[in-house]
């Protein structure tokens, strides 16, 4: 076990060692840690639906009817009508013919990508794609090429040089990138996938519930539902529930039922979760103002952080603030925590070396007072940051 000790020691020395935080409780935009309440800017509970009474009530009723676990995979005796109702409603929600439910976004990506590509095929993926997409591509054994983030000229250069050497081709991207909060140029990707005969798979984990009409996502907002072959999304972020889905044609979902190992060999998710997910879709239909209100707040938040002197980016409810090295990011996070704000730093290997950052995730339930408070704290931190930088320059 010496290699484990060496690995952990190396991570600690690089200020990238991770540990678990046992919270006393959490809710939309707030956590309780060691008896103290903090405003939370590190959750993906974007719309605050995890504590929505309609989701809780639906989950409680399903628990009483169906019990706790499903006891088997969907292909054995764990397949209930409620799972099918969720898939039908999800397909309608995403304007696709069919949908298939997976236990998580990770399950979906590592299950789907390998059955669309193999050793004679090729994958072109954005350099900032999520780890689950990367792992799915590795499992596929296909040739892999990364194009520079959102650089369509680079993608086309790679397609021109490499596409003809392989049988099938898959293009991978997120619609809203989880670490940078920016949007993919999906219309350009659709044009390229058509031109070079590729399948396009878009991960909408951070877009579903927030973007588009009634939260249907960026793909729908840009009128591309009929042109994106595979849409992956989750219920575990803005929708406040759990699990994920692939929305596609009926032909595709029939294929996945028979080929996606993460679907075939996983116990079906409990009906209490399925019922909550259905309720979340209903909330999106009945309370369509949540997403637009969140995006409006995010824009004002970005402006305020920029006015405070920070370099900010993104086009979504995810607002990255670049800090630089991991040690500084950790120290600044401790300062914010002392002021009552949990903003966990994102460090390598999640992001490239030298790009450690705060990843502010805004929630619909955050109050103006809470948002203004963290902006003020960030302003103080910026002045401290510049003072420290001046000292280093003088040295």
Beta strands, then each sheet from edge to edge (+ up, - down):
strand 1: 25-27
strand 2: 30-33
strand 3: 36-40
strand 4: 98-102
strand 5: 122-126
strand 6: 143-147
strand 7: 169-174
strand 8: 199-203
strand 9: 230-234
strand 10: 244-248
strand 11: 318-324
strand 12: 341-342
strand 13: 345-346
strand 14: 356-361
sheet 1: 1+ 2- 3+ 12+
sheet 2: 4+ 10- 9+ 8+ 7+ 5+ 6+
sheet 3: 11+ 14- 13+
end
